[in-house]
Amino acid sequence: MKKSLLIGMICEFILAACALAILIAAAVFGAPGLAISAGLVFALLVYAGVGFIVENNSPGNPYFAWVIWLWNVFCVKWIYGSLRKIKKDKAMPVAVLGAICLTVALLLSVINLFTAPKIADNKKKAEIKALQEVLPEGTYFDPITLTEKYPDVITGGYKSDAGFVFKAEVKGYQPGLVIMIGVDNDGRIAGVKHTASKETFGVEGELNNAYTEKHDTSDSLEMILSASASKGAPMTASAYYKAVDAALEAALIASGKKVEDIYPGVESMQIDDNGNYVFVSYGDGYAGKIRLEVSIDTEGKIVYVKTLSHNETDGYGADVLNNPAFHDQLIGKDNETFSGVENTTGATAPVTINGYKEAIRNAFAAFEALAEEGGDQ
């Protein structure tokens, strides 16, 4: 219903409530003439209110609204005059006002009964339309209950027939950067859109397009991110990295899959505040799984490596994995040069070192797969 017609209908029913209240009060206190006139006014007001509903569903008469508003002016004057006539009776005005309040409340409740479902339906349609901007193929969106398994930056999520939509809140140059990310059923980015931002340089639109699978630019992801950084917005670009990465991980969790189902030997991945990839990867050592945390920068070089857990033997593999100097020699190495790492601890542990290198290879394999997917965007 048009806003003007809705306002008109509400006005008619409120005036009708007043007329009905006067009718009831007049009947109770023995004023038959006033009761009859109040009944006529009430009936005409209800008829006018129904007229607004009819006007909403058909072209109607262009002079309809003007006639009704003139009628409303008359009714307001009549109500005022009726109240003045009965003001001599001290109890009657109180009864009239009480009846008006009760009748208005009842009518508004009735109106709400009919309009509430429509309002809720329109709100749901608006929400679906907003979610379809990042997942166009989705026809329904059911909220996902987030647990501690999901990345911290994910603040909302929806399951759809076409995939998932996640809301991430990250910090770029300023806090409060809110990004909606659509992930299709193949695990690819279907759309990205920021819904709140305090960033200064205005590169969010470029980054939205950079991460969207079907965008119009031929620039690669790296070129767009480079352009964003050249405009002084590397922190915004890093925040987008973090948000999109978190959404991809959240989609895996929501679908019941694990990161290692997609990237063998990798348990988890995230992007830190500096834009570096951080992987938890593993390899097979002498006495079981060797779990490492491997950080790789956007140029594909190791930032740091640290041991998370292992069952290697003291005096042998354990001495290698627990030695910070052994890890430090990997800093700055890439996928081609890290394998030249040497055992400087003096402990004999060839199987441990092979498992250690396997864990790093798995981290690099995941990094390169992510970089390749990004370059294809």
Secondary structure by P-SEA (a helix, b strand, c coil): ccaaaaaaaaaaaaaaaaaaaaaaaaaaaccaaaaaaaaaaaaaaaaaaaaaaaaaacccccaaaaaaaaaaaaaaaaaaaaaaaacccaaaaaaaaaaaaaaaaaaaaaaaaacaaaaaaaaaaaaaaaaacccccccbbbbbbccccccccccccccccccbbbbbbbbcccccbbbbbbbcccccccccccccccccccaaaaaaaaacccccccccaaaaaaaaaaaccaaaaaaaaaaaaaaaaaaaaaaccccccccccccccccccccbbbbbbbbbccccbbbbbbbbccccccccccccccccccccaaaaaacaaaaaaacccccccccccccccccccaaaaaaaaaaaaaaaaaaaaaaaaaaac
